[in-house]
Amino acid sequence: QAMIDKFLDIEGVGYVYVRDNEGRIISHTFVPGIPDNAHLGSVDPSEFTVTDVTLPGMGDYIQVSAPILAGVAGTVSVGMDKNIIRAKIRAAVIQQELLMLFMLIVAVVVFFMLIKGISRPLTDLSEYAKRLRAHDFSARIAVASDDEVGLLAATMNSMADELSELVSGLERAVAASTRELQGTDRKSVV
């Protein structure tokens, strides 16, 4: 009796009882005794069984019955309180939901950082292209990486240098042509 009373110290255990091989209850944890209207059901002493049991005034239980020495010595049955089981399941579900929420938040932060890491260099390249379109060839863009965006930035810097040289050459040629025309106009006037 002392041994089965110890099982009540386990959270969720509502009752324990032992039947002999003839089906008589020989030991139990019900105090002061087995409730008169308790329907504990019949248990096959050779099989492991799980059944739902409702004990008026005590609550709903999941009763697990197992044979002792393959049923030769009888069976032991343990009633687990369904409310405690449900509470444990709810707590586990809430814990899993909080973990998934945390993982979602981490994923969103990582995604935001990746997007920002990709879009920032592209925005800088777009601004640089606008400055080149406005003939600001002195503008430079920093090449911060060796990837495709870095290669594009280096190419745009090189293109700006070449455009700057071409425009400077054209401006010198126009200035020289203008001076030559002005010199020709002066000679013809004289």
N, CA, C and O of each residue as an XYZ file, in Angstrom:
760
protein
N       0.837     -1.197      0.000
C       0.000      0.000      0.000
C       0.874      1.249      0.000
O       0.596      2.205     -0.724
N       1.931      1.242      0.813
C       2.823      2.404      0.883
C       3.452      2.688     -0.476
O       3.671      3.845     -0.836
N       3.741      1.630     -1.227
C       4.371      1.831     -2.531
C       3.395      2.492     -3.510
O       3.791      3.401     -4.240
N       2.143      2.061     -3.543
C       1.226      2.692     -4.501
C       0.809      4.073     -4.037
O       0.441      4.905     -4.866
N       0.853      4.348     -2.732
C       0.562      5.706     -2.248
C       1.601      6.698     -2.749
O       1.281      7.868     -2.959
N       2.833      6.257     -2.944
C       3.903      7.117     -3.451
C       3.601      7.619     -4.863
O       4.048      8.702     -5.243
N       2.848      6.844     -5.641
C       2.508      7.256     -7.002
C       1.662      8.525     -7.018
O       1.668      9.253     -8.011
N       0.938      8.800     -5.945
C       0.112     10.005     -5.887
C       0.963     11.277     -5.816
O       0.459     12.376     -6.046
N       2.248     11.126     -5.498
C       3.157     12.280     -5.478
C       3.494     12.758     -6.887
O       3.971     13.879     -7.068
N       3.252     11.923     -7.869
C       3.531     12.289     -9.268
C       2.412     13.193     -9.753
O       1.233     12.871     -9.605
N       2.786     14.327    -10.333
C       1.787     15.279    -10.810
C       0.896     14.641    -11.873
O       1.383     14.029    -12.823
N      -0.406     14.792    -11.700
C      -1.363     14.277    -12.660
C      -1.954     12.933    -12.282
O      -2.999     12.555    -12.811
N      -1.317     12.204    -11.385
C      -1.854     10.901    -10.981
C      -2.995     11.148    -10.005
O      -2.802     11.755     -8.951
N      -4.194     10.670    -10.366
C      -5.370     10.863     -9.524
C      -5.626      9.677     -8.605
O      -6.080      9.835     -7.472
N      -5.330      8.497     -9.110
C      -5.541      7.288     -8.308
C      -4.723      6.153     -8.885
O      -4.296      6.191    -10.039
N      -4.511      5.138     -8.053
C      -3.839      3.902     -8.449
C      -4.563      2.765     -7.734
O      -4.913      2.874     -6.559
N      -4.776      1.701     -8.448
C      -5.304      0.510     -7.774
C      -4.735     -0.734     -8.434
O      -4.329     -0.719     -9.596
N      -4.718     -1.821     -7.651
C      -4.175     -3.096     -8.103
C      -5.275     -4.145     -7.989
O      -5.952     -4.243     -6.965
N      -5.443     -4.922     -9.049
C      -6.383     -6.050     -9.048
C      -5.584     -7.344     -9.077
O      -4.513     -7.427     -9.679
N      -6.129     -8.340     -8.417
C      -5.480     -9.650     -8.503
C      -5.891    -10.322     -9.811
O      -6.637     -9.746    -10.603
N      -5.398    -11.551    -10.035
C      -5.665    -12.218    -11.307
C      -7.131    -12.632    -11.464
O      -7.539    -13.049    -12.548
N      -7.926    -12.521    -10.394
C      -9.353    -12.825    -10.478
C     -10.202    -11.565    -10.640
O     -11.428    -11.654    -10.712
N      -9.554    -10.375    -10.699
C     -10.261     -9.129    -10.937
C     -10.675     -8.389     -9.686
O     -11.334     -7.355     -9.793
N     -10.319     -8.867     -8.497
C     -10.677     -8.175     -7.246
C      -9.646     -7.086     -6.968
O      -8.446     -7.288     -7.149
N     -10.136     -5.924     -6.523
C      -9.223     -4.839     -6.147
C      -8.641     -5.177     -4.781
O      -9.361     -5.331     -3.795
N      -7.299     -5.288     -4.755
C      -6.642     -5.675     -3.493
C      -5.918     -4.511     -2.832
O      -5.595     -4.573     -1.646
N      -5.659     -3.450     -3.592
C      -5.018     -2.278     -3.018
C      -5.403     -1.067     -3.863
O      -5.533     -1.168     -5.083
N      -5.585      0.091     -3.200
C      -5.975      1.284     -3.937
C      -5.586      2.534     -3.149
O      -5.206      2.466     -1.980
N      -5.695      3.700     -3.844
C      -5.358      4.981     -3.203
C      -6.590      5.823     -2.936
O      -6.462      6.983     -2.544
N      -7.780      5.274     -3.137
C      -9.005      6.027     -2.875
C      -9.189      6.171     -1.372
O      -9.086      5.189     -0.636
N      -9.460      7.383     -0.914
C      -9.655      7.630      0.519
C     -11.064      8.169      0.715
O     -11.418      9.112      0.007
N     -11.863      7.677      1.574
C     -11.633      6.575      2.528
C     -11.789      5.210      1.869
O     -11.337      4.206      2.419
N     -12.420      5.157      0.700
C     -12.570      3.887      0.000
C     -12.972      4.151     -1.436
O     -13.118      5.301     -1.850
N     -13.151      3.081     -2.194
C     -13.550      3.215     -3.592
C     -14.949      3.820     -3.620
O     -15.853      3.314     -2.955
N     -15.143      4.912     -4.392
C     -16.478      5.516     -4.454
C     -17.522      4.489     -4.909
O     -17.272      3.671     -5.794
N     -18.704      4.557     -4.271
C     -19.758      3.583     -4.575
C     -20.163      3.610     -6.037
O     -20.407      2.562     -6.634
N     -20.235      4.793     -6.616
C     -20.701      4.897     -7.995
C     -19.542      4.923     -8.998
O     -19.729      5.306    -10.153
N     -18.348      4.517     -8.560
C     -17.192      4.497     -9.459
C     -17.314      3.344    -10.431
O     -17.544      2.201    -10.035
N     -17.158      3.653    -11.700
C     -17.195      2.639    -12.752
C     -15.779      2.505    -13.294
O     -15.417      3.174    -14.262
N     -14.986      1.653    -12.684
C     -13.590      1.527    -13.084
C     -13.427      0.594    -14.277
O     -12.344      0.496    -14.854
N     -14.489     -0.079    -14.637
C     -14.457     -0.941    -15.818
C     -13.721     -2.232    -15.562
O     -13.017     -2.391    -14.565
N     -13.901     -3.137    -16.477
C     -13.195     -4.418    -16.360
C     -11.891     -4.305    -17.137
O     -11.814     -3.623    -18.159
N     -10.892     -4.973    -16.644
C      -9.563     -4.908    -17.242
C      -9.120     -6.306    -17.597
O      -9.196     -7.216    -16.772
N      -8.655     -6.485    -18.825
C      -8.100     -7.776    -19.244
C      -6.708     -7.895    -18.638
O      -5.836     -7.081    -18.941
N      -6.482     -8.902    -17.779
C      -5.194     -8.996    -17.082
C      -4.009     -9.326    -17.990
O      -2.863     -9.263    -17.544
N      -4.259     -9.672    -19.237
C      -3.147    -10.024    -20.114
C      -2.779     -8.909    -21.085
O      -1.808     -9.042    -21.831
N      -3.546     -7.798    -21.091
C      -3.307     -6.732    -22.062
C      -3.091     -5.382    -21.390
O      -3.575     -5.120    -20.289
N      -2.363     -4.556    -22.080
C      -2.170     -3.156    -21.713
C      -3.356     -2.396    -22.280
O      -3.609     -2.478    -23.482
N      -4.099     -1.651    -21.446
C      -5.286     -0.943    -21.938
C      -5.283      0.515    -21.495
O      -4.707      0.873    -20.468
N      -5.943      1.345    -22.301
C      -6.122      2.757    -21.986
C      -7.610      3.056    -22.172
O      -8.157      2.814    -23.248
N      -8.268      3.582    -21.135
C      -9.696      3.883    -21.199
C      -9.986      5.229    -20.550
O      -9.211      5.718    -19.728
N     -11.118      5.822    -20.934
C     -11.603      7.049    -20.292
C     -12.491      6.656    -19.127
O     -13.362      5.796    -19.260
N     -12.266      7.290    -17.986
C     -13.039      6.994    -16.785
C     -13.520      8.306    -16.187
O     -12.752      9.260    -16.060
N     -14.811      8.349    -15.816
C     -15.355      9.509    -15.122
C     -15.763      9.054    -13.731
O     -16.569      8.137    -13.576
N     -15.201      9.700    -12.729
C     -15.550      9.395    -11.341
C     -16.335     10.569    -10.793
O     -15.787     11.661    -10.636
N     -17.618     10.363    -10.497
C     -18.441     11.458     -9.984
C     -17.819     12.089     -8.735
O     -17.429     11.401     -7.792
N     -17.743     13.399     -8.764
C     -17.169     14.133     -7.646
C     -15.651     14.220     -7.681
O     -15.058     14.985     -6.921
N     -15.013     13.443     -8.555
C     -13.544     13.459     -8.631
C     -13.044     14.027     -9.959
O     -12.021     14.711     -9.995
N     -13.763     13.745    -11.050
C     -13.361     14.282    -12.341
C     -13.184     13.228    -13.406
O     -13.567     12.070    -13.236
N     -12.590     13.656    -14.522
C     -12.355     12.779    -15.672
C     -10.892     12.334    -15.681
O      -9.980     13.114    -15.408
N     -10.704     11.062    -16.003
C      -9.361     10.482    -15.979
C      -9.123      9.643    -17.220
O     -10.055      9.125    -17.835
N      -7.866      9.525    -17.568
C      -7.435      8.533    -18.541
C      -6.812      7.421    -17.706
O      -5.822      7.634    -17.006
N      -7.396      6.250    -17.788
C      -6.920      5.133    -16.975
C      -6.037      4.235    -17.824
O      -6.449      3.761    -18.882
N      -4.827      4.010    -17.354
C      -3.877      3.138    -18.029
C      -3.717      1.901    -17.147
O      -3.362      2.007    -15.973
N      -3.980      0.733    -17.723
C      -3.886     -0.520    -16.979
C      -2.849     -1.407    -17.639
O      -2.811     -1.532    -18.863
N      -2.000     -2.028    -16.812
C      -0.945     -2.878    -17.341
C      -0.879     -4.167    -16.528
O      -1.074     -4.152    -15.312
N      -0.605     -5.276    -17.199
C      -0.508     -6.557    -16.492
C       0.740     -6.618    -15.602
O       1.781     -6.045    -15.924
N       0.608     -7.316    -14.493
C       1.742     -7.575    -13.598
C       2.171     -9.015    -13.851
O       1.363     -9.937    -13.746
N       3.435     -9.204    -14.180
C       3.975    -10.531    -14.513
C       3.115    -11.215    -15.583
O       2.687    -12.357    -15.417
N       2.874    -10.499    -16.670
C       2.103    -10.990    -17.821
C       0.687    -11.386    -17.429
O       0.084    -12.258    -18.053
N       0.161    -10.745    -16.397
C      -1.222    -10.992    -15.984
C      -1.367    -12.072    -14.932
O      -2.456    -12.242    -14.383
N      -0.328    -12.793    -14.639
C      -0.396    -13.872    -13.646
C      -0.657    -13.309    -12.257
O      -1.393    -13.905    -11.470
N      -0.050    -12.150    -11.950
C      -0.222    -11.546    -10.622
C      -1.317    -10.494    -10.606
O      -1.555     -9.879     -9.567
N      -1.993    -10.270    -11.730
C      -3.061     -9.293    -11.782
C      -2.687     -8.097    -12.639
O      -1.886     -8.215    -13.567
N      -3.279     -6.923    -12.321
C      -3.016     -5.697    -13.088
C      -2.873     -4.517    -12.144
O      -3.359     -4.523    -11.013
N      -2.193     -3.512    -12.653
C      -2.116     -2.236    -11.956
C      -2.741     -1.199    -12.869
O      -2.466     -1.175    -14.068
N      -3.581     -0.341    -12.303
C      -4.251      0.704    -13.074
C      -3.942      2.055    -12.465
O      -3.980      2.228    -11.247
N      -3.634      3.016    -13.332
C      -3.308      4.373    -12.888
C      -4.253      5.327    -13.602
O      -4.387      5.274    -14.825
N      -4.909      6.197    -12.844
C      -5.794      7.202    -13.417
C      -5.094      8.544    -13.484
O      -4.706      9.107    -12.461
N      -4.934      9.056    -14.710
C      -4.269     10.350    -14.920
C      -5.350     11.412    -15.140
O      -6.240     11.241    -15.973
N      -5.262     12.500    -14.391
C      -6.254     13.577    -14.441
C      -6.205     14.268    -15.809
O      -5.170     14.804    -16.205
N      -7.339     14.250    -16.527
C      -7.389     14.851    -17.863
C      -7.154     16.358    -17.820
O      -6.560     16.909    -18.747
N      -7.603     17.029    -16.774
C      -7.416     18.487    -16.702
C      -5.935     18.844    -16.631
O      -5.497     19.810    -17.255
N      -5.176     18.079    -15.885
C      -3.729     18.346    -15.801
C      -3.067     18.033    -17.140
O      -2.175     18.759    -17.578
N      -3.499     16.955    -17.789
C      -2.942     16.610    -19.104
C      -3.247     17.722    -20.106
O      -2.378     18.130    -20.877
N      -4.486     18.207    -20.088
C      -4.850     19.300    -20.993
C      -4.033     20.560    -20.709
O      -3.596     21.250    -21.630
N      -3.833     20.852    -19.412
C      -3.037     22.032    -19.046
C      -1.599     21.892    -19.541
O      -1.011     22.857    -20.029
N      -1.039     20.700    -19.417
C       0.338     20.465    -19.898
C       0.403     20.608    -21.418
O       1.360     21.166    -21.955
N      -0.614     20.105    -22.103
C      -0.639     20.223    -23.570
C      -0.762     21.685    -23.969
O      -0.073     22.143    -24.879
N      -1.650     22.427    -23.281
C      -1.792     23.861    -23.585
C      -0.473     24.600    -23.350
O      -0.065     25.437    -24.156
N       0.188     24.279    -22.233
C       1.467     24.942    -21.938
C       2.503     24.616    -23.011
O       3.265     25.488    -23.428
N       2.530     23.361    -23.456
C       3.486     22.976    -24.508
C       3.160     23.681    -25.826
O       4.065     24.109    -26.542
N       1.872     23.804    -26.146
C       1.472     24.481    -27.384
C       1.844     25.961    -27.315
O       2.365     26.523    -28.278
N       1.572     26.588    -26.168
C       1.924     28.005    -26.010
C       3.432     28.195    -26.115
O       3.905     29.147    -26.735
N       4.182     27.283    -25.505
C       5.643     27.374    -25.591
C       6.110     27.250    -27.038
O       6.992     27.993    -27.469
N       5.525     26.314    -27.791
C       5.885     26.147    -29.198
C       5.487     27.382    -30.018
O       6.225     27.807    -30.906
N       4.322     27.948    -29.715
C       3.887     29.142    -30.443
C       4.820     30.319    -30.159
O       5.149     31.082    -31.068
N       5.246     30.471    -28.908
C       6.183     31.547    -28.575
C       7.521     31.335    -29.267
O       8.139     32.285    -29.746
N       7.964     30.086    -29.316
C       9.216     29.777    -30.014
C       9.091     30.103    -31.503
O      10.008     30.674    -32.094
N       7.957     29.740    -32.108
C       7.763     30.037    -33.526
C       7.656     31.538    -33.765
O       8.149     32.042    -34.774
N       7.011     32.259    -32.841
C       6.930     33.717    -32.966
C       8.327     34.332    -32.889
O       8.656     35.232    -33.662
N       9.144     33.846    -31.958
C      10.527     34.329    -31.842
C      11.295     34.044    -33.129
O      12.029     34.899    -33.623
N      11.121     32.833    -33.669
C      11.814     32.483    -34.914
C      11.335     33.360    -36.070
O      12.130     33.745    -36.927
N      10.043     33.677    -36.096
C       9.510     34.559    -37.135
C      10.112     35.950    -37.027
O      10.494     36.549    -38.033
N      10.196     36.460    -35.811
C      10.774     37.795    -35.602
C      12.237     37.810    -36.035
O      12.681     38.747    -36.699
N      12.982     36.775    -35.661
C      14.391     36.693    -36.071
C      14.485     36.623    -37.597
O      15.335     37.279    -38.198
N      13.614     35.830    -38.222
C      13.640     35.707    -39.683
C      13.320     37.043    -40.350
O      13.947     37.399    -41.347
N      12.354     37.784    -39.812
C      12.004     39.090    -40.383
C      13.174     40.061    -40.245
O      13.477     40.803    -41.179
N      13.833     40.061    -39.084
C      14.979     40.955    -38.877
C      16.108     40.598    -39.844
O      16.702     41.485    -40.458
N      16.406     39.306    -39.982
C      17.468     38.878    -40.908
C      17.082     39.244    -42.341
O      17.915     39.732    -43.104
N      15.827     39.010    -42.705
C      15.354     39.350    -44.051
C      15.479     40.845    -44.297
O      15.931     41.257    -45.366
N      15.087     41.665    -43.326
C      15.187     43.118    -43.454
C      16.644     43.546    -43.639
O      16.946     44.405    -44.467
N      17.548     42.935    -42.855
C      18.970     43.287    -42.973
C      19.518     42.881    -44.338
O      20.313     43.609    -44.933
N      19.092     41.714    -44.835
C      19.561     41.284    -46.156
C      19.035     42.210    -47.248
O      19.780     42.614    -48.141
N      17.758     42.540    -47.173
C      17.169     43.438    -48.171
C      17.863     44.796    -48.121
O      18.187     45.372    -49.159
N      18.087     45.300    -46.919
C      18.744     46.592    -46.774
C      20.169     46.517    -47.331
O      20.646     47.463    -47.959
N      20.844     45.391    -47.099
C      22.201     45.211    -47.623
C      22.244     45.139    -49.133
O      23.253     45.491    -49.743
N      21.167     44.689    -49.743
C      21.107     44.605    -51.200
C      20.595     45.914    -51.790
O      21.142     46.406    -52.777
N      19.555     46.477    -51.195
C      18.940     47.664    -51.802
C      19.774     48.924    -51.614
O      19.737     49.805    -52.473
N      20.518     49.041    -50.529
C      21.308     50.265    -50.295
C      22.338     50.492    -51.400
O      22.405     51.596    -51.940
N      23.149     49.484    -51.758
C      24.106     49.705    -52.854
C      23.409     50.011    -54.183
O      23.915     50.811    -54.970
N      22.263     49.389    -54.443
C      21.549     49.671    -55.684
C      21.005     51.092    -55.696
O      21.019     51.753    -56.735
N      20.527     51.566    -54.553
C      20.063     52.952    -54.454
C      21.230     53.909    -54.681
O      21.084     54.916    -55.374
N      22.392     53.597    -54.097
C      23.579     54.431    -54.310
C      23.965     54.467    -55.796
O      24.316     55.523    -56.322
N      23.899     53.313    -56.467
C      24.213     53.265    -57.897
C      23.227     54.098    -58.704
O      23.617     54.777    -59.654
N      21.968     54.052    -58.335
C      20.956     54.838    -59.030
C      21.227     56.337    -58.874
O      21.129     57.096    -59.838
N      21.566     56.751    -57.661
C      21.902     58.169    -57.423
C      23.143     58.574    -58.214
O      23.208     59.681    -58.749
N      24.112     57.689    -58.286
C      25.349     57.959    -59.033
C      25.038     58.112    -60.527
O      25.579     58.996    -61.191
N      24.164     57.247    -61.047
C      23.786     57.340    -62.464
C      23.096     58.671    -62.748
O      23.305     59.254    -63.812
N      22.280     59.159    -61.821
C      21.612     60.462    -61.998
C      22.639     61.591    -62.038
O      22.489     62.540    -62.807
N      23.675     61.493    -61.216
C      24.712     62.537    -61.214
C      25.496     62.514    -62.527
O      25.865     63.563    -63.055
N      25.748     61.304    -63.051
C      26.441     61.202    -64.341
C      25.580     61.783    -65.456
O      26.092     62.455    -66.352
N      24.263     61.525    -65.405
C      23.359     62.059    -66.415
C      23.368     63.595    -66.385
O      23.163     64.243    -67.412
N      23.605     64.163    -65.205
C      23.664     65.621    -65.061
C      25.074     66.145    -65.366
O      25.382     67.294    -65.052
N      25.931     65.318    -65.974
C      27.300     65.672    -66.377
C      28.208     65.993    -65.199
O      29.143     66.783    -65.332
N      27.941     65.389    -64.052
C      28.832     65.532    -62.894
C      29.774     64.332    -62.905
O      29.576     63.356    -62.181
N      30.830     64.434    -63.767
C      31.748     63.309    -63.932
C      32.779     63.232    -62.825
O      33.533     62.262    -62.743
N      32.820     64.237    -61.978
C      33.758     64.195    -60.850
C      33.209     63.329    -59.717
O      33.944     62.955    -58.803
N      31.927     63.014    -59.780
C      31.315     62.185    -58.733
C      31.924     60.790    -58.779
O      32.230     60.271    -59.853
N      32.092     60.200    -57.629
C      32.639     58.851    -57.528
C      31.708     58.032    -56.640
O      31.034     58.570    -55.761
N      31.683     56.737    -56.882
C      30.946     55.824    -56.005
C      31.948     54.843    -55.425
O      32.814     54.335    -56.137
N      31.831     54.581    -54.151
C      32.759     53.669    -53.476
C      32.439     52.229    -53.875
O      31.279     51.817    -53.861
N      33.459     51.478    -54.224
C      33.306     50.060    -54.553
C      33.548     49.304    -53.254
O      34.681     49.192    -52.788
N      32.456     48.782    -52.672
C      32.553     48.178    -51.351
C      32.555     46.656    -51.381
O      32.754     46.024    -50.343
N      32.341     46.059    -52.535
C      32.273     44.600    -52.558
C      32.813     44.072    -53.882
O      33.020     44.830    -54.830
N      33.036     42.764    -53.932
C      33.532     42.119    -55.148
C      32.419     41.407    -55.907
O      32.689     40.675    -56.859
N      31.182     41.611    -55.497
C      30.065     40.950    -56.168
C      29.634     41.744    -57.398
O      30.339     42.647    -57.848
N      28.470     41.393    -57.930
C      27.979     42.030    -59.150
C      27.765     43.531    -58.962
O      28.046     44.318    -59.866
N      27.272     43.924    -57.797
C      27.033     45.347    -57.532
C      28.362     46.092    -57.486
O      28.464     47.201    -58.011
N      29.376     45.501    -56.867
C      30.706     46.119    -56.836
C      31.308     46.225    -58.217
O      31.936     47.231    -58.550
N      31.123     45.191    -59.028
C      31.617     45.212    -60.411
C      30.912     46.311    -61.209
O      31.555     47.025    -61.979
N      29.605     46.448    -61.032
C      28.854     47.496    -61.718
C      29.326     48.880    -61.268
O      29.450     49.786    -62.093
N      29.587     49.051    -59.981
C      30.072     50.343    -59.481
C      31.437     50.671    -60.085
O      31.676     51.805    -60.500
N      32.334     49.679    -60.135
C      33.661     49.916    -60.726
C      33.533     50.258    -62.213
O      34.243     51.131    -62.712
N      32.634     49.575    -62.915
C      32.420     49.849    -64.341
C      31.866     51.258    -64.541
O      32.279     51.959    -65.465
N      30.944     51.672    -63.690
C      30.368     53.017    -63.811
C      31.428     54.081    -63.512
O      31.436     55.131    -64.155
N      32.319     53.830    -62.551
C      33.414     54.778    -62.281
C      34.328     54.886    -63.495
O      34.745     55.982    -63.871
N      34.634     53.751    -64.103
C      35.490     53.746    -65.294
C      34.798     54.475    -66.449
O      35.429     55.241    -67.177
N      33.498     54.229    -66.606
C      32.726     54.895    -67.650
C      32.710     56.409    -67.407
O      32.807     57.184    -68.358
N      32.590     56.833    -66.153
C      32.585     58.266    -65.832
C      33.920     58.892    -66.200
O      33.967     60.010    -66.715
N      35.016     58.164    -65.934
C      36.340     58.688    -66.292
C      36.456     58.857    -67.814
O      36.935     59.884    -68.296
N      36.012     57.839    -68.564
C      36.085     57.914    -70.024
C      35.187     59.030    -70.570
O      35.585     59.765    -71.474
N      33.986     59.153    -70.021
C      33.092     60.228    -70.453
C      33.698     61.590    -70.133
O      33.591     62.526    -70.926
N      34.324     61.695    -68.985
C      34.954     62.959    -68.593
C      36.052     63.333    -69.584
O      36.167     64.490    -69.987
N      36.866     62.334    -69.977
C      37.927     62.593    -70.952
C      37.329     62.970    -72.311
O      37.808     63.903    -72.955
N      36.288     62.256    -72.752
C      35.664     62.561    -74.032
C      35.055     63.958    -74.035
O      35.241     64.718    -74.985
N      34.330     64.296    -72.972
C      33.698     65.616    -72.897
C      34.769     66.702    -72.838
O      34.630     67.743    -73.481
N      35.837     66.467    -72.071
C      36.933     67.453    -72.000
C      37.580     67.619    -73.369
O      37.881     68.736    -73.789
N      37.796     66.489    -74.070
C      38.376     66.554    -75.410
C      37.465     67.306    -76.372
O      37.928     68.116    -77.175
N      36.163     67.032    -76.282
C      35.203     67.740    -77.135
C      35.178     69.230    -76.803
O      35.116     70.066    -77.705
N      35.225     69.562    -75.526
C      35.219     70.975    -75.132
C      36.477     71.673    -75.650
O      36.406     72.815    -76.106
N      37.628     70.998    -75.585
C      38.872     71.594    -76.105
C      38.778     71.765    -77.626
O      39.196     72.788    -78.169
N      38.225     70.754    -78.307
C      38.088     70.837    -79.770
C      37.137     71.958    -80.155
O      37.394     72.693    -81.109
N      36.025     72.096    -79.409
C      35.071     73.175    -79.695
C      35.730     74.521    -79.440
O      35.560     75.456    -80.221
N      36.486     74.623    -78.345
C      37.161     75.882    -78.023
C      38.192     76.211    -79.098
O      38.316     77.364    -79.512
N      38.929     75.202    -79.547
C      39.926     75.438    -80.603
C      39.243     75.840    -81.899
O      39.700     76.758    -82.580
N      38.168     75.172    -82.243
C      37.431     75.517    -83.464
C      36.850     76.911    -83.365
O      36.842     77.656    -84.345
N      36.368     77.263    -82.200
C      35.801     78.605    -81.994
C      36.887     79.650    -82.164
O      36.663     80.668    -82.819
N      38.062     79.419    -81.587
C      39.165     80.384    -81.740
C      39.586     80.491    -83.201
O      39.862     81.584    -83.694
N      39.632     79.380    -83.873
C      40.028     79.380    -85.284
C      39.011     80.157    -86.127
O      39.389     80.939    -87.000
N      37.733     79.939    -85.862
C      36.693     80.674    -86.585
C      36.768     82.166    -86.286
O      36.616     82.997    -87.181
N      37.002     82.492    -85.037
C      37.109     83.903    -84.679
C      38.323     84.528    -85.368
O      38.263     85.672    -85.818
N      39.432     83.771    -85.450
C      40.612     84.270    -86.140
C      40.344     84.445    -87.629
O      40.844     85.393    -88.233
N      39.583     83.568    -88.221
C      39.252     83.660    -89.642
C      38.331     84.832    -89.878
O      38.472     85.532    -90.880
N      37.390     85.066    -88.981
C      36.488     86.208    -89.112
C      37.251     87.527    -89.012
O      36.902     88.477    -89.712
N      38.232     87.614    -88.205
C      39.001     88.859    -88.039
C      39.820     89.135    -89.305
O      39.950     90.282    -89.732
N      40.365     88.076    -89.893
C      41.169     88.259    -91.105
C      40.285     88.710    -92.261
O      40.677     89.544    -93.078
N      39.105     88.150    -92.308
C      38.218     88.541    -93.398
C      37.681     89.936    -93.216
O      37.348     90.578    -94.212
N      37.577     90.437    -92.026
C      37.096     91.784    -91.752
C      38.223     92.786    -92.091
O      37.917     93.902    -92.510
N      39.393     92.463    -91.939
C      40.519     93.352    -92.152
C      40.816     93.407    -93.597
O      41.741     94.106    -94.011
